[in-house]
Amino acid sequence: MLIDTHAHLYVDAFDDDRDAVIERAKQSGVEQIVMPAIGVSSIQQAIDLADRHEGLYVMAALHPSEVKGATDEDLEAIRSWCEDPRIVAVGESGLDYYWDRSYDDKQKEYFRWHIQLAIETDLPLIIHNREATEDVLRILEEEREASETPERLRGILHCFVDPPDVAERAWDLGFYVGLGGILTFSNSEVDTFAADIPLEHIVVETDSPYLAPEPNRGDRNEPAYVRHVAERLADVKGRSFEDVARITTENARTIYDL
């Protein structure tokens, strides 16, 4: 069994064959899929899917790209959703310095809000980080230090591409690292990094429909392809596929309480 810990199944890219995509995932041994939110409307879309298909789970948050135009009403909606028992995590939230640096301060403010919400609700936090590693870790450390219940801070650094020392720092904060399709890319260093990160600190993901792994690179990604990620991880670690599937599944179940 495998768990795809990060897949946007509700987006338009799956409108023509969503049920078939979910069935292909099951046939590939992917029995559970966790869907991160992008904005408020995506939460309801994901909930509707989870209500129709066994093994789908939902997060609630504002993606960094949605923060620029976000309002207090959006935050209150996120907070309200986190009271729903179908929500298993706060995510994905974080920092993205790749596209637009004009609202960095608002990104940081909203990231801190999501961290505090995750601690308050005792839910794991799923983090989007693009070219913002030092700020992500620094803010996490500051919020943990300021919290009266720091043991509640935990989660996943999604789409992890950083060296092992970053993974170790993240683990010290209670975070697993999420490895996806980039692990399989021939022009990526992630496989080298992953070799030195203990399996006990790793979960696997697709980030569907984005970043499809080899041999499907360039195509639409889908949860069935998380198997390619796990197979590559097994090669990198010199372990059997069965070991990688078992350990990463246990990790995912632990962090999401599945």
Residue pairs with C-beta under 8 A, 6 or more apart in sequence:
1 29
1 30
1 31
1 32
1 245
1 249
2 28
2 29
2 30
2 31
2 204
2 226
2 227
2 230
2 245
2 248
2 249
3 30
3 31
3 32
3 33
3 34
3 203
3 204
3 226
3 248
3 249
3 252
3 253
3 258
4 25
4 30
4 32
4 33
4 34
4 204
4 205
4 206
4 208
4 223
4 226
5 34
5 156
5 158
5 178
5 203
5 204
5 205
5 252
5 255
5 256
6 34
6 36
6 92
6 126
6 156
6 158
6 159
6 178
6 180
6 205
6 206
6 207
7 33
7 34
7 35
7 205
7 206
7 207
7 208
7 222
7 223
8 35
8 36
8 38
8 42
8 207
8 208
8 209
8 210
9 18
9 21
9 22
9 33
9 35
9 46
9 49
9 56
9 208
9 223
10 35
10 42
10 45
10 46
10 48
10 49
11 209
13 209
13 220
14 21
14 208
14 209
14 222
18 49
21 222
21 223
21 224
22 33
22 53
22 56
22 223
24 222
24 223
24 224
25 33
25 222
25 223
25 224
25 226
26 55
27 224
28 223
28 224
28 225
28 226
28 227
29 227
29 245
30 223
30 224
30 226
30 227
31 55
32 55
32 56
32 57
32 252
32 258
33 55
33 56
33 57
33 223
34 56
34 57
34 58
34 59
34 88
34 89
34 252
34 256
35 46
35 49
35 50
35 56
35 57
35 58
35 59
36 59
36 61
36 63
36 89
36 91
36 92
36 126
36 158
37 43
37 46
37 58
37 59
37 60
37 61
37 62
37 63
37 78
37 91
37 92
38 62
38 63
38 65
38 66
38 92
39 62
39 63
39 66
39 70
39 74
40 62
40 74
40 77
40 78
40 81
43 58
43 59
43 60
43 77
43 78
43 81
43 87
46 56
46 58
46 59
47 58
47 84
47 86
49 56
50 56
50 57
50 58
50 86
51 86
57 86
57 88
57 256
57 258
58 86
58 87
58 88
59 87
59 88
59 89
59 90
59 91
59 92
59 126
60 78
60 81
60 82
60 84
60 87
60 89
60 90
60 91
61 78
61 90
61 91
61 92
61 93
61 114
61 126
62 70
62 74
62 75
62 78
62 93
62 110
62 114
63 92
63 93
63 128
64 93
64 94
64 95
64 96
64 107
64 110
64 111
64 128
64 130
65 96
65 99
66 74
67 103
67 106
67 107
67 110
68 100
68 102
68 103
68 106
70 106
70 110
75 110
75 113
78 90
78 114
78 117
79 117
81 87
82 90
82 117
82 121
82 123
83 121
87 123
88 123
88 124
88 256
88 257
88 258
89 118
89 123
89 124
89 125
89 126
89 155
89 255
89 256
90 114
90 117
90 118
90 121
90 123
90 124
90 125
90 126
90 155
91 124
91 125
91 126
91 127
91 128
91 155
91 156
91 158
92 126
92 127
92 128
92 158
93 110
93 111
93 114
93 115
93 125
93 126
93 127
93 128
94 111
94 127
94 128
94 129
94 132
94 136
94 158
95 104
95 107
95 108
95 111
95 128
95 129
95 130
95 132
95 135
95 136
95 139
96 107
96 128
96 129
96 130
96 131
96 132
97 104
97 130
97 131
97 132
97 135
98 130
98 131
108 135
108 139
111 136
111 139
112 139
112 143
114 125
115 125
115 139
115 140
115 143
115 153
116 143
116 147
117 123
118 124
118 125
118 152
118 153
118 155
119 143
119 147
119 149
119 150
119 152
119 153
122 152
124 154
124 155
124 156
124 255
124 256
125 153
125 154
125 155
125 156
126 155
126 156
126 158
126 178
127 136
127 155
127 156
127 157
127 158
127 175
128 158
128 159
129 136
129 157
129 158
129 159
130 159
133 162
133 166
136 157
137 166
137 169
137 170
137 173
140 153
140 173
140 175
141 173
143 153
144 150
144 153
144 173
147 153
151 174
153 173
153 174
154 174
154 175
154 255
155 174
155 175
155 176
155 255
156 175
156 176
156 177
156 178
156 203
156 255
157 167
157 170
157 175
157 176
157 177
157 178
158 178
158 205
158 207
159 178
159 180
159 182
159 205
159 207
159 211
160 167
160 177
160 178
160 179
160 190
161 182
161 188
161 189
161 190
161 193
162 193
163 193
164 193
164 196
164 197
167 177
167 193
167 197
167 201
170 176
170 177
171 201
176 201
176 202
176 203
176 251
176 255
177 197
177 201
177 202
177 203
178 202
178 203
178 204
178 205
179 190
179 194
179 202
179 203
179 204
179 205
179 229
179 233
180 204
180 205
180 206
180 207
180 211
180 213
180 226
180 229
181 206
181 207
181 211
181 212
181 213
181 214
181 217
181 221
181 225
181 228
181 229
182 188
182 190
182 211
183 190
183 191
183 194
183 213
183 229
183 232
183 233
183 236
184 191
184 213
184 214
184 217
184 228
184 229
184 232
185 213
185 214
185 217
186 214
191 232
191 236
194 202
194 233
194 236
194 237
195 236
195 237
199 233
199 237
199 239
199 243
199 244
199 247
199 248
200 247
200 251
201 251
202 233
202 247
202 248
202 251
203 248
203 251
203 252
203 255
204 226
204 229
204 230
204 233
204 244
204 248
204 252
205 226
205 229
206 212
206 213
206 221
206 222
206 223
206 225
206 226
206 229
207 221
208 220
208 221
208 222
208 223
208 225
209 220
209 221
209 222
210 221
211 221
212 218
212 219
212 220
212 221
212 222
212 225
213 221
213 225
213 228
213 229
213 232
214 228
214 232
215 228
216 225
216 228
230 241
230 244
230 245
230 248
231 241
231 244
233 244
233 248
234 240
234 241
234 243
234 244
237 244
252 258
